Amino acid sequence: MQTVLNCPACGAPLWIESLTCESCAQPVLFDPATKRSLPLDAPGFDACVSRARGCNWGVPTHGRHRECYACRLTRTRPDPSDTVAMGKLAVTEVSKRRLLIGLADLGLPITPFWFEKGGLAFDLLASTRDSPVTIGHASGVITIDLTESLDDHRERLRINLGEPYRTMLGHFRHEVGHYYQWKLVEQPGGAMLDECRALFGDERSSYSDALQRHYRNGAPAGWEQAHISSYATMHPWEDFAETFAHYQHILLTLAITATGGLVMKQGRQPALAADVVPRTDYSDVPMSVALADWHWISHLLNRANHAMGKGDLYPFTIPGPVAEKLSFVHRVVVASRVAEPFVGLAQDAG
């Protein structure tokens, strides 16, 4: 399940966003069809035209497009003459590509807006004093404020809103939760809609009223007993999106630890009843198995963060009702898995 990139020349590990191997200086590109890194001059491949802005994805030499699949998903971007906004775009696109690879690792269909009406698209725009950008989702289009790529701006908002966690990748994972709820659960004939409403609430309730109530009164007392975050209490849509984001956080981080061979040995931790061996793929087991592993792995990662003088890597708790919601999301995802997540990619080859 987990995409792990290695240098095609020396085998050293690469970052998801690597343009060049840090060990041997080999220029590389990412092939989404195989989810592997290739030499930049690999036969049959060219670099995306956005490589100068940091995109490391490749395109088929004789394909229909010079812009890669990931970049084409960005439907709207700043004017190229706005160099400040374009710099923010380059940083934001890194998180978007990481989102897409994570979704593909989970086996979720990524159906682009050019392939079908209501397909996934991104409007990536920078707020100005006169024209603020609201992060959100509507009918397949995810809008992200590029200003959130600035650490000081994002941290100021995190503190003002009382959030324990706020990242650009987190925004993408939350908003794509709205998209998949709409596509996989709420469409007419959705077999899991009634169960979704029983767990998260009726999404038909007024969103505008809920928004006003939340920012006027805040989260209700005791929200921690049934929600992953205070924001999740605002409306059933937000509860699902927050839960979906955490589903990605948990499974993709567990997969990373698994690919690195991390095992927590019972003899090293007296409280362990058995060794904790994270998996790269939890699709064939209940979510409770992943959460049992995550209980220990997240605690270890939090301790590692503390050793560096930082706060918790995962500053959240998962009570029983949240575990039920995560289990529901897990079943939705597993039921929706496809063999070729990047829908329409083969047609791009020409």
N, C-alpha and C positions, 0 to 999 in steps of 0.2 A: 504493500500500500504506500509506504513512505518513499517519497522521492529523495534520494541521496545522490549528490553530484560529486564526481571525482574527476580530476584532471585526466584527459585522454592521453596525455604524454607521460606523466610521472605517477599518476594515481593518487596524488595528494587530494585531500578533501577541498571542495569548493563551496563557497556560499551560493545560495540561490541566485544572487544578483551578480556573481563574479563575471567580469569581462576578461580577466587575465588570472592565471594561476599564480598565487602568491609564492609558491615554491620554485617553479621553473620558468615563470614568465610566459608560458604558453597562452596566446590569445584563444579564447573559447567562445562558443555560442551554445544556447540551449535549444534543443529540438523538442518541441512539445509533443510530437507524435510518439516518441519513444521515452520522453522524460529523461534524457541523458544529455551530458555535455559533450560537444564535439569540437575538434579544432576549428578555428575561425575559417580556415581554408578547406574545410571538408568538402569533398566532391558532392555536387548537387545542392549545396546550400550557399546562401548569401546572408550577410548581416541585415537586420532590420534597419530601415532608413533612420530610425530614431536611436541608433547606437551611440551617436554623439551625445545624446541626452541620458545615456546610461542603460538603454535597453540591450539586454544580452540575448534576446530571442532571435532565432534564425527564420528564414523563409526559403522555400524551395526556389532554386535558381530559375526554373522554368515555370514557376507558379504565376498566379494571376495578380499578386500584390507584392509590392516592395515594403509595405508596412506589415509587421507581424500580427498574428492573431490577437495577442494581448493588447497591442497598441490600437488596433482597429476597434476594440471594444470601447475605447474612449470616444464617445460620440461628439462631445463638446470639450474644447480645451481653450486656454487663453490665446489671445493673438500672439503670434511669434515675436512681434516687436516688443512685447512686454517682457523684458528679460528677467525681471524680478519674479513675476508670476510663473514664467517658464522654468525658473530654477526650483520653485516650489513644486511644480508639476513633476520634475524629474525625481524628486524625493518621494512624492506621493505614488508615482508609478511603481516604485520598488515594492511598496506595500500591496499595491493592486496585483502585481505579478505573483507575490507570495500568496495572496488570497487565492488566486486562480489555481496555482499548483496545489495548494491545500485542498481545495474543492475537488480537484481531479484525483488526489490521493484518497479522498473519501468516496470516490466513484459517483459523485453527483453530476448530472448533466449540465454542462455550461452551454446553453443555447443562445447564440448571439442575436442581436436585434436585426441583423441583416438576413438571418436565416428564417425567422418567423416573427410575426407581430407579437409584441409583448416579450420578445427575447431580451436578454440581459444587455444593458448599456450603461455607460458611465458618463456623467457630466461632471468634469473636474474643473472647478472655477474658483477664483480667489476673491474673497470678500474685499470690498472697499467701504469707506465711510458712507458713501452714498448708495451703495448697492451690496448689502449683506447677502451672503449665500447661506441658505438653510440646508443642513445635511438631512437627507431623507430618501425615501423610495416611493415611486409612483409608476405603476404599470410596467415594471421591468427596468425603469431608469433609476439608477442610484446616483444621487448628487452628493458630492463631497466638497467641502470648503478647503481649498489648498492652504489657507492660512493655518490650518491645524498642523501642517508640517513643521511649523516653527515651535521649537521646544518651549520657549518662554511663554508664548501665547497659549499653548495647550496646557501647560502646567498651571498657569494662572486660572484658566477655566476649571481645571480639575479641582483646585483648592476652593475656588468660589462656589462650586457646585457640590462640594463635599464628597467627591468621588475617590475611591481608593486606586483607581486604574483608569488611564485614558491614553490611548495610543491611536495612531492612524490605522494600523492594522485592525485594532479593535473596532474602529468605526466601520471599516469595510466588512468585517465579520458580522457586525450587528445588522447593518443595512441589507446584506445579502440574506440574512435571516428573514427579513420582511419579504424579500423576493421569493424565497423558497416556500414560505408559508402560503403566499398567494398562488404559486405555481403548483405545489404538491399537495396542499391541504384544502384550500378554499375554492378551487375550481369546481364547477358543477359536477355532481356525482362523486365528490371526494369521499372516499370510504372512511376516513379518519376524522372528519370534521366534527362530528358529535363528541368524540372523545377529546378532541382538541379543546372544544368549548368547555367541557366538563373540567378539564385541568387548568386551563388558562383564563377562562371566562369568555363571554360572548363578544366577539370582535365587532358585532354590529352596534354596540353601544357607542354613544357620541364621543368621537375622538377629541373634538374641540372642547367639549365640556370637561373631559378628563384632563386635557392639557392645562386648562385654566385652574382646575382644582388642584392639580399636582404642584404647580408653581405658586399657588396661593397658600396651600396648607402643608405641602411636603408629603412625605410618605407616612402612612398610618403607623401608629405605635405597634410594635411587634412584627413589623414587616419581615424581619430576618427569619421568621419561622417558616415562611412559605415562598420567599422570593430570593433570587440570586443577587439582586441589587435593589436599591431604593427606586431607581428609575423603572425597574420592571413592574412596580406597583401602579404605574400611571394608567395603563390600559392593557387589555389582553394582547394587543399587537406587540407592545413593547416588552411584555413578559416573554412572549415567544421569541422575539428577536434577541433579547438578552440571553435567554437560555440557549438559543442556537449558537450565539457567539461563543458561549462558554463550552458548548459541545466541541466546537472546533479547537478552542484553547486546549482542552483536556486531551482529546484523542491525538491531535497532531504533536503535542508536546510529549505524550507517552511514546508515540512512534519514534520521535527523535531519540529519546533515551534508549529505546529498544535497539535502534540501528547502531548506537554506540556501544552496545553490549552491557549496559548498566544492569546489575542484579543486586538487590538488597538481600544479603545473606542473613538467615535466621540467627546464626551464631554471633553476628555483629550487633544485632538489635534484639535484646531479650524479649521485647513485647511482640515480636513477630511470631506468628504461629507456624509460618512456612516462609520459604524464600519468596520474594516479590520479583517476578520476571515480567517486565512490561512487554507488550506485543506491538508489532508494527501494524496489526490489523485486528480489530475487535468485531468485525462484521458478523462473525459466526458464533458470537457469544452475547449474552444479555449485557446491557449497560452496567449492571451491578458489578460485573467482573472488572470492567474498566475503572469504575469508581473505587473499588477495593484497592486496585493497584495505585490509583491516583492519590488516595488518602496518604499512602506512605511516600510515594515519589514526590508529591508536591511538598510534603513536609521536609524531605531531604533537600529539595531545591530551595525552599525558603531558608533553611539553615545555611546553605551555601551562599545565598544572597546576604544573609546577616554577617557571614564571615568577611564579606567585602564592605561592610559598613552600610549596606542598603537595607530597604524594607523587604517585606515578603515579595517573592516573585509572583505568587498567586495569593492575593490578599482577600480571599473569599472563603466562606464555609458553605457546605452543601447539606442542608437539613433534608429530612425525608421527603417532604412535598416537592422540593427542587429535584431530588433524585428521581422522583416519578416523572417529572417534566422532561428531564434529560433522557430518561428511558423512552419516553414517547418520541422525542426528536430522533433518537437512535433508530427506532423502528421505522420512522418515516424515511430516514436516510437510507437504511439498508434495503427497504422496499423499492427505493428509487434508483439504486445503483445501476450504472451502465458500463459496458466494456470500453466504450470510447467516449470519455467525458467531454472532450473538446468537440462539440457537435459542429459539423460543417468543415472541420479542419482538412479532411481528405479532399474536398472540393477545391480548397485553396491551392492544392498542388497542381492544378491545371487540368 
